[in-house]
Amino acid sequence: MGDFDAHKWFKKQYLEEGHTEDKMERDQAIKRYDQLSDDDKLKLAKIQAMMDRERSLREDDLNE
């Protein structure tokens, strides 16, 4: 029992229930996001908006 890996066991159980690793990663990201302070959520939203604008500008440059 000394080499029992609880993380691997829970992951195996989770996947056997029909969940995918992508869903598991999304669920973990949602939990981490929910734990952020409102100030950190606002900062994250600003960063995401900035990245979206930059991506849009790059796509516009490629389409010209």
Sequence and secondary structure as in RCSB ss.txt:
>XXXX:A:sequence
MGDFDAHKWFKKQYLEEGHTEDKMERDQAIKRYDQLSDDDKLKLAKIQAMMDRERSLREDDLNE
>XXXX:A:secstr
 TT  HHHHHHHHHHHTT  HHHHHHHHHHHHHHTS HHHHHHHHHHHHHHHHHHHHHHHHHH 
